[in-house]
Amino acid sequence: MPGRIARFVIRDALDEAIQELKETPDVDEPPDEARRADLHLDHDTKDVTGMPSVADTILDEIAAATVFVGDVTPVGAGPAIQTPQGE
């Protein structure tokens, strides 16, 4: 599956899971309805204004997250480059 497609498949699946958790009344955690309403999907520098450092923004968002799902879908394409052993 191409990286661009995989990225959106993963994002869409997470969005659907979040919506289901918000609607499911029998979820044990969190017990407070208001806490479920705060569930949201965040990615890259979404909703961050200006020109933030992408790496710092992402690391701050991960540190503040209750749940983190890392998407390590390979991106980019090109011929494989062989290097000498040890380099």
PyMOL CGO cylinders between C-alpha atoms (Angstrom):
from pymol import cmd
from pymol.cgo import CYLINDER

trace = [
    CYLINDER, 0.00, 0.00, 0.00, 1.52, 3.35, -0.97, 0.3, 1, 1, 1, 1, 1, 1,
    CYLINDER, 1.52, 3.35, -0.97, 2.57, 5.53, 1.97, 0.3, 1, 1, 1, 1, 1, 1,
    CYLINDER, 2.57, 5.53, 1.97, 0.12, 8.31, 1.17, 0.3, 1, 1, 1, 1, 1, 1,
    CYLINDER, 0.12, 8.31, 1.17, -2.82, 5.89, 1.17, 0.3, 1, 1, 1, 1, 1, 1,
    CYLINDER, -2.82, 5.89, 1.17, -1.59, 4.08, 4.31, 0.3, 1, 1, 1, 1, 1, 1,
    CYLINDER, -1.59, 4.08, 4.31, -1.28, 7.40, 6.14, 0.3, 1, 1, 1, 1, 1, 1,
    CYLINDER, -1.28, 7.40, 6.14, -4.93, 8.23, 5.55, 0.3, 1, 1, 1, 1, 1, 1,
    CYLINDER, -4.93, 8.23, 5.55, -6.14, 4.68, 6.27, 0.3, 1, 1, 1, 1, 1, 1,
    CYLINDER, -6.14, 4.68, 6.27, -4.46, 4.81, 9.68, 0.3, 1, 1, 1, 1, 1, 1,
    CYLINDER, -4.46, 4.81, 9.68, -5.71, 8.33, 10.39, 0.3, 1, 1, 1, 1, 1, 1,
    CYLINDER, -5.71, 8.33, 10.39, -9.28, 7.45, 9.35, 0.3, 1, 1, 1, 1, 1, 1,
    CYLINDER, -9.28, 7.45, 9.35, -9.26, 4.30, 11.51, 0.3, 1, 1, 1, 1, 1, 1,
    CYLINDER, -9.26, 4.30, 11.51, -8.08, 6.30, 14.54, 0.3, 1, 1, 1, 1, 1, 1,
    CYLINDER, -8.08, 6.30, 14.54, -10.74, 8.95, 13.93, 0.3, 1, 1, 1, 1, 1, 1,
    CYLINDER, -10.74, 8.95, 13.93, -13.42, 6.23, 13.78, 0.3, 1, 1, 1, 1, 1, 1,
    CYLINDER, -13.42, 6.23, 13.78, -12.14, 4.64, 17.00, 0.3, 1, 1, 1, 1, 1, 1,
    CYLINDER, -12.14, 4.64, 17.00, -12.22, 8.01, 18.77, 0.3, 1, 1, 1, 1, 1, 1,
    CYLINDER, -12.22, 8.01, 18.77, -15.79, 8.65, 17.63, 0.3, 1, 1, 1, 1, 1, 1,
    CYLINDER, -15.79, 8.65, 17.63, -16.84, 5.19, 18.84, 0.3, 1, 1, 1, 1, 1, 1,
    CYLINDER, -16.84, 5.19, 18.84, -15.24, 5.75, 22.25, 0.3, 1, 1, 1, 1, 1, 1,
    CYLINDER, -15.24, 5.75, 22.25, -17.06, 9.07, 22.56, 0.3, 1, 1, 1, 1, 1, 1,
    CYLINDER, -17.06, 9.07, 22.56, -20.41, 7.40, 21.82, 0.3, 1, 1, 1, 1, 1, 1,
    CYLINDER, -20.41, 7.40, 21.82, -20.02, 4.16, 23.78, 0.3, 1, 1, 1, 1, 1, 1,
    CYLINDER, -20.02, 4.16, 23.78, -21.78, 4.53, 27.15, 0.3, 1, 1, 1, 1, 1, 1,
    CYLINDER, -21.78, 4.53, 27.15, -20.36, 1.30, 28.64, 0.3, 1, 1, 1, 1, 1, 1,
    CYLINDER, -20.36, 1.30, 28.64, -16.65, 2.18, 28.46, 0.3, 1, 1, 1, 1, 1, 1,
    CYLINDER, -16.65, 2.18, 28.46, -15.12, 1.75, 31.92, 0.3, 1, 1, 1, 1, 1, 1,
    CYLINDER, -15.12, 1.75, 31.92, -12.35, 4.30, 31.47, 0.3, 1, 1, 1, 1, 1, 1,
    CYLINDER, -12.35, 4.30, 31.47, -12.65, 7.19, 31.64, 0.3, 1, 1, 1, 1, 1, 1,
    CYLINDER, -12.65, 7.19, 31.64, -15.77, 7.16, 33.80, 0.3, 1, 1, 1, 1, 1, 1,
    CYLINDER, -15.77, 7.16, 33.80, -16.57, 10.82, 33.28, 0.3, 1, 1, 1, 1, 1, 1,
    CYLINDER, -16.57, 10.82, 33.28, -18.55, 11.60, 30.11, 0.3, 1, 1, 1, 1, 1, 1,
    CYLINDER, -18.55, 11.60, 30.11, -16.77, 14.95, 29.75, 0.3, 1, 1, 1, 1, 1, 1,
    CYLINDER, -16.77, 14.95, 29.75, -13.38, 13.24, 29.59, 0.3, 1, 1, 1, 1, 1, 1,
    CYLINDER, -13.38, 13.24, 29.59, -14.48, 11.11, 26.63, 0.3, 1, 1, 1, 1, 1, 1,
    CYLINDER, -14.48, 11.11, 26.63, -15.62, 14.28, 24.86, 0.3, 1, 1, 1, 1, 1, 1,
    CYLINDER, -15.62, 14.28, 24.86, -12.01, 15.54, 25.02, 0.3, 1, 1, 1, 1, 1, 1,
    CYLINDER, -12.01, 15.54, 25.02, -10.67, 12.64, 22.94, 0.3, 1, 1, 1, 1, 1, 1,
    CYLINDER, -10.67, 12.64, 22.94, -9.17, 13.85, 19.67, 0.3, 1, 1, 1, 1, 1, 1,
    CYLINDER, -9.17, 13.85, 19.67, -6.70, 12.95, 16.97, 0.3, 1, 1, 1, 1, 1, 1,
    CYLINDER, -6.70, 12.95, 16.97, -3.60, 15.11, 16.71, 0.3, 1, 1, 1, 1, 1, 1,
    CYLINDER, -3.60, 15.11, 16.71, -0.89, 14.89, 14.08, 0.3, 1, 1, 1, 1, 1, 1,
    CYLINDER, -0.89, 14.89, 14.08, 2.23, 16.78, 13.01, 0.3, 1, 1, 1, 1, 1, 1,
    CYLINDER, 2.23, 16.78, 13.01, 1.74, 20.49, 13.84, 0.3, 1, 1, 1, 1, 1, 1,
    CYLINDER, 1.74, 20.49, 13.84, -2.07, 20.47, 13.63, 0.3, 1, 1, 1, 1, 1, 1,
    CYLINDER, -2.07, 20.47, 13.63, -3.61, 23.61, 15.18, 0.3, 1, 1, 1, 1, 1, 1,
    CYLINDER, -3.61, 23.61, 15.18, -0.20, 25.11, 16.06, 0.3, 1, 1, 1, 1, 1, 1,
    CYLINDER, -0.20, 25.11, 16.06, 0.13, 28.63, 14.69, 0.3, 1, 1, 1, 1, 1, 1,
    CYLINDER, 0.13, 28.63, 14.69, 3.20, 30.31, 13.30, 0.3, 1, 1, 1, 1, 1, 1,
    CYLINDER, 3.20, 30.31, 13.30, 6.29, 28.42, 12.21, 0.3, 1, 1, 1, 1, 1, 1,
    CYLINDER, 6.29, 28.42, 12.21, 6.95, 26.02, 15.09, 0.3, 1, 1, 1, 1, 1, 1,
    CYLINDER, 6.95, 26.02, 15.09, 9.80, 23.55, 15.20, 0.3, 1, 1, 1, 1, 1, 1,
    CYLINDER, 9.80, 23.55, 15.20, 8.12, 20.41, 13.86, 0.3, 1, 1, 1, 1, 1, 1,
    CYLINDER, 8.12, 20.41, 13.86, 10.24, 18.01, 15.92, 0.3, 1, 1, 1, 1, 1, 1,
    CYLINDER, 10.24, 18.01, 15.92, 9.78, 19.97, 19.16, 0.3, 1, 1, 1, 1, 1, 1,
    CYLINDER, 9.78, 19.97, 19.16, 6.03, 20.32, 18.57, 0.3, 1, 1, 1, 1, 1, 1,
    CYLINDER, 6.03, 20.32, 18.57, 5.60, 16.60, 17.94, 0.3, 1, 1, 1, 1, 1, 1,
    CYLINDER, 5.60, 16.60, 17.94, 7.67, 15.64, 21.00, 0.3, 1, 1, 1, 1, 1, 1,
    CYLINDER, 7.67, 15.64, 21.00, 5.67, 18.05, 23.19, 0.3, 1, 1, 1, 1, 1, 1,
    CYLINDER, 5.67, 18.05, 23.19, 2.40, 16.58, 21.88, 0.3, 1, 1, 1, 1, 1, 1,
    CYLINDER, 2.40, 16.58, 21.88, 3.61, 13.03, 22.56, 0.3, 1, 1, 1, 1, 1, 1,
    CYLINDER, 3.61, 13.03, 22.56, 4.64, 13.99, 26.11, 0.3, 1, 1, 1, 1, 1, 1,
    CYLINDER, 4.64, 13.99, 26.11, 1.19, 15.48, 26.77, 0.3, 1, 1, 1, 1, 1, 1,
    CYLINDER, 1.19, 15.48, 26.77, -0.72, 12.55, 25.23, 0.3, 1, 1, 1, 1, 1, 1,
    CYLINDER, -0.72, 12.55, 25.23, -2.56, 9.89, 27.18, 0.3, 1, 1, 1, 1, 1, 1,
    CYLINDER, -2.56, 9.89, 27.18, -2.31, 7.51, 24.21, 0.3, 1, 1, 1, 1, 1, 1,
    CYLINDER, -2.31, 7.51, 24.21, 0.27, 7.66, 21.43, 0.3, 1, 1, 1, 1, 1, 1,
    CYLINDER, 0.27, 7.66, 21.43, 0.02, 5.70, 18.18, 0.3, 1, 1, 1, 1, 1, 1,
    CYLINDER, 0.02, 5.70, 18.18, 3.13, 6.02, 16.06, 0.3, 1, 1, 1, 1, 1, 1,
    CYLINDER, 3.13, 6.02, 16.06, 2.74, 5.67, 12.30, 0.3, 1, 1, 1, 1, 1, 1,
    CYLINDER, 2.74, 5.67, 12.30, 6.00, 4.43, 10.85, 0.3, 1, 1, 1, 1, 1, 1,
    CYLINDER, 6.00, 4.43, 10.85, 4.74, 3.95, 7.31, 0.3, 1, 1, 1, 1, 1, 1,
    CYLINDER, 4.74, 3.95, 7.31, 7.72, 4.16, 4.94, 0.3, 1, 1, 1, 1, 1, 1,
    CYLINDER, 7.72, 4.16, 4.94, 7.68, 7.24, 2.75, 0.3, 1, 1, 1, 1, 1, 1,
    CYLINDER, 7.68, 7.24, 2.75, 9.62, 8.16, -0.33, 0.3, 1, 1, 1, 1, 1, 1,
    CYLINDER, 9.62, 8.16, -0.33, 10.74, 5.96, -3.16, 0.3, 1, 1, 1, 1, 1, 1,
    CYLINDER, 10.74, 5.96, -3.16, 13.86, 5.51, -5.15, 0.3, 1, 1, 1, 1, 1, 1,
    CYLINDER, 13.86, 5.51, -5.15, 16.43, 2.97, -6.15, 0.3, 1, 1, 1, 1, 1, 1,
    CYLINDER, 16.43, 2.97, -6.15, 18.18, 1.07, -3.39, 0.3, 1, 1, 1, 1, 1, 1,
    CYLINDER, 18.18, 1.07, -3.39, 21.75, 2.24, -2.93, 0.3, 1, 1, 1, 1, 1, 1,
    CYLINDER, 21.75, 2.24, -2.93, 24.36, -0.28, -1.93, 0.3, 1, 1, 1, 1, 1, 1,
    CYLINDER, 24.36, -0.28, -1.93, 27.13, 0.90, 0.34, 0.3, 1, 1, 1, 1, 1, 1,
    CYLINDER, 27.13, 0.90, 0.34, 30.39, -0.81, 1.21, 0.3, 1, 1, 1, 1, 1, 1,
    CYLINDER, 30.39, -0.81, 1.21, 30.28, -3.03, 4.30, 0.3, 1, 1, 1, 1, 1, 1,
    CYLINDER, 30.28, -3.03, 4.30, 30.54, -1.03, 7.52, 0.3, 1, 1, 1, 1, 1, 1,
    CYLINDER, 30.54, -1.03, 7.52, 29.34, 2.31, 6.19, 0.3, 1, 1, 1, 1, 1, 1,
]
cmd.load_cgo(trace, "trace")
